[in-house]
Amino acid sequence: MEASLKQLFQQEFSKMVAVISKRFGLEHIETAEDIVSETFLQATETWGRKGLPPNPPAWLYAVARQKALYRFRRNKIYETKVIPAITQDEAQSELPAFDFSQQNIRDSQLQMLFAVCTPVIASEAQIGLALRILCGFSIDEIAEAFLSRKDTINKRLFRAKEKLRAEGVRMELPSPAGIAGRLDSVLHIIYLLFNEGYYSRTHPQTMREDLCFEALRLGALLTEYDPTNLPETNALMALMCFHASRFSARRAGGAEANEDSIAGESGAGPILYEQQNEGLWDMALIGQGMHFLERSLQGRTMSAYHLEARIASWHCIKEDSPEKWEAILALYDQLLLVSYSPSAALNRVFACYKVKGAATALEEAEKLNMEDNHFYFVLLGELYRFLDRGKAVSSFQKAYALAKTPVEKQGIRAILNELDVQNSGTAQSVRKPPGR
């Protein structure tokens, strides 16, 4: 039952907050959050005694509707601010209508997404609000994602909500010009959400598929609305589909990271990609990715999402070939010019290794000098395995010291143990590098 509630919270929290906020106004967003949290608390107590109802979402919507009406009536908000804004017929009814239809949920979430991306609040506050309101992140998770303190995040979110109220930001889609001005922020939030699920820095499990599919759902909303169904939107959808297609392969055998991570700070050990079972890849999702990639090529836009999507499409071809890795290396060269990130730089070094060999790749890696990034030392360790076992061990030891999660430390420890076994076998202490 606990697992079902957690899944429902992830699925329904943002929908309910969006619908309630749309009905009573964005200025009451904190009250909407409280109502939804209270609804889930009541669900925990009631369902713990009676079991799950036949239709849990409908139960949640009904209880949230009752709590919302009680809260607003108690605070006299309903009489003074809501009734004047609605029709006389609605005012005469006992309860205001709450439309939890799929269409209204979709519209409300899309409006909420653009509302929190208003330029009147700072970009970090936009992202924090979106993660909290639209994605159901806890304050702890947001603080970890920003590498910040809980009280700092609470203050930032409070100020952002106050700014929304003071500026009278409404839950409605902006004009076409306003949409264009906010779309970059909206896409970036969806990208970060998928990234957090793909390689989580806020959760003991490094892979959180629920967040990735929530990002895909929000991205799909944008493709269904003409003003936001743009090349960069489709490129992001392609990128997410390609990566999501390998979830089963990443889970199998406990390998939860690979070289084609889209994380802004989380480029990961490339060796794990080579260990994946291609038979576990989701070919339907790969097909969807190709569909969105084709749609993204309409027009002259070439965003970072386009380049990352094209890289990801090459990773959907498991077989190594000079053509594959030369294309990937060239794409990373372009990506670093368009949008530099540590993970892209590390992943480019791995592509360089596949094309030019370990020695050349090692020269490129050492130029990066990412002394506080454990993935950097993982990559150095892998490259040194072919050239200098002592430096390989030292690099993996540094990576182990910097790694934050138990899963990461466990993976690095397994490599160090393997190197110890190889050393005890004398002849196996340094592996012959594959390929060139």
C-alpha positions, 0 to 999 in steps of 0.5 A: 500500500505504501508503494501505491501511495508513493506512486500515486503521489508522484502521478497526482500531486502536480495534477491536483495542485494545478487544477486547484490553483487554476480554480482559485488563482495562482496567488493561492498556490501554497494553500493548494499545496497544503490541501493536496498534502492533507488529502494524501495524509487522509488517504494514508490513514483511511486506506491503511484501515480500509484498503485501496478504494476501487478508483484511488485517483477519483477518491483523491479528487473528491476529498481534495475538492471538499477540503478546498471548499472548506479551506476557502470558505473558512478563510472567507476567500471563497465569498470575497474573491471567488464568487464575484469572479464566477457566474450567478448560476455557479454561485447558487450551487452548493459547491464550485465545479472542479474539473478533473478531466484529463483535458483540464488537467493537461491544460492546467499543468501546461498553464502552471508550467508557463506561469512558474517560468515567468521572467519576474522570478529568477531562473533558479526559483523557476526551476525550484517551483517547477520541481516542487509544484509540477514534479512533486519533489520534496524540499530535501530533494530540491536542496540536494539537486541545487547542492544547497541547504533546506532553509535556503530552498524554503526561503527561495520558494517563499520569495518566488511565490510572494513575487507571483502574488505581487506581480499578479501572475495568472495561470494562463498561457502567455501570448505567442511572444510570451511563450517564445520567451519562456519556452527555453526555461520550460524545456530546461526544467523538463530536461533537468527532471529527466536528468534527475531520474536518469541519474539521480543525485538526490536518491539512494537509487541512482535511476528513478524511472518515474521522474523520467516518464513524468518528464516525457509526459510534460514534454508530450504536452508541449508537442500537442500544443501548436505554439510549443510544438517546435523543433527544439521541443521535439528534439528534447522528446527524441533525446528522452525517448532514446535514453528511456529505451535502455532502462531495462538494460541499465537495470539488468545486472545492477548497471545504472549508469552509462556514457550517454548520460544527459546529466549536466553534471553527471557524465558517468562511467562509459564501460557500462554501456558496453555491458548492456544487453541490446535485447533488453532495449525498448524498440518501440521507444527507439522508434518514437525517438526517431519519429521526434528526431525527424520532426525536430529537423523541420526548420533551421534550428540546431539546439543543444537538444538536437545534438544530444538527440543525434548522439543518443540515436547513435547509441541506439546502435550497439555495434561499434564501427569507425563511422559511429564513433567518428560521428559521435566525436564530431557531434560532441565537438559541436555540442561543447561549442553550443552548450558546454557541460562537464559531462559532455566534455567527459563523454567527448573524451570517451568518444575520442578514445574509441576513435584515436585510442587510450593514449590520445584520450588520456591527453585530452582528459588530463586537460579537463582537470576536474579534480572535484568530479568523481566521474572524471577519475573513473574515466582516468582510471579506465584509460590508465588501465591500458597504460599504467596500472598504478595510476589506474588504481590511484584514479579509482581510489580518488573516484571512490573518495569523491563518490556520494552514493552507495551505488557509486561507491559499490561500483568503484569498489568492484573495479578496484577489487577486479584490479587486485585480482588481476594483479595477483594473476601477474600476467593480467595486471594490465589489460590490452586495450581493445581496438586502436 
